[in-house]
Amino acid sequence: MLRVRRGRCVLSMVFDFTIKIRARVLLPYIDCLVRRGDRVLDVGCGSGVMSEFVRRGTGCVMFVTDLKNDVKFGLPFVSMIKQDKYDVVLLIDVLHHVEKAEQLSVVRYWEGFGNKVVVIETLPNWVAYFVDFLNWLGGMFVPYAFRSFRGWSDLLSDYRVIRVGSPLYYPLNHVVMVKGGDC
Ligand SMILES: C[S@@+](CC[C@H](N)C(=O)[O-])C[C@H]1O[C@@H](n2cnc3c(N)ncnc32)[C@H](O)[C@@H]1O
């Protein structure tokens, strides 16, 4: 039992570290979509590490939600069903943890709560599959529901789709999809 707990603790430290690197790559793209003072809801926030990076980087007022509350940094956790209206709703690496047949309805549901919706997804490669294997070891639901750039563009055909430029040292590829707003 203790070993399992220790294993989970190490995994959680590894995840937090990798999120910092991912945040560095993604923040320049999020920065132009979220304004200082915007009310932002981060859906599927996980531990809230990424939410906190976005909050600090953009100066927004951050709210978070997920299937369960594992949030750090004292970020305000709001219910998944009793929702308010926000300037921006973020879904960062959430949809590939949802069965493919349900991904569109999850996005449509959250569109009802944001003037702007920003969906960020990881494109499939062996590193992405390996990271999700670690997520699975950590107890997360992992349906391996990645889509290609073309796959996301087809699914969210009413979104602007931007491919994120990955630095040489960074082994993942991401896509940013935006609906609403003027940026
Ligand atoms: C890989 S983690 C991403 C965490 C964080 N957004 C990040 O980028 O670091 C995926 C998260 O999506 C959440 N999730 C999965 N299905 C969801 C759903 N239908 N609605 C909201 N969150 C969901 C999981 O609980 C998990 O915390």
The ligand as a Gaussian input file, in Angstrom:
#p B3LYP/6-31G(d) Opt

LIG

0 1
 C       -4.284000      14.875000     -18.851000
 S       -5.284000      15.622000     -17.622000
 C       -5.098000      17.333000     -18.057000
 C       -5.021000      18.217000     -16.842000
 C       -4.751000      19.683000     -17.160000
 N       -5.809000      20.241000     -17.985000
 C       -3.418000      19.876000     -17.831000
 O       -3.397000      20.238000     -19.012000
 O       -2.395000      19.670000     -17.177000
 C       -6.951000      15.299000     -18.162000
 C       -7.999000      15.759000     -17.178000
 O       -9.287000      15.728000     -17.814000
 C      -10.243000      15.350000     -16.851000
 N      -11.447000      14.874000     -17.541000
 C      -11.634000      13.720000     -18.201000
 N      -12.878000      13.649000     -18.707000
 C      -13.499000      14.818000     -18.364000
 C      -14.796000      15.355000     -18.600000
 N      -15.732000      14.686000     -19.283000
 N      -15.077000      16.578000     -18.112000
 C      -14.142000      17.273000     -17.421000
 N      -12.899000      16.819000     -17.171000
 C      -12.580000      15.598000     -17.625000
 C       -9.533000      14.288000     -16.032000
 O      -10.137000      14.093000     -14.786000
 C       -8.121000      14.880000     -15.943000
 O       -7.939000      15.653000     -14.794000

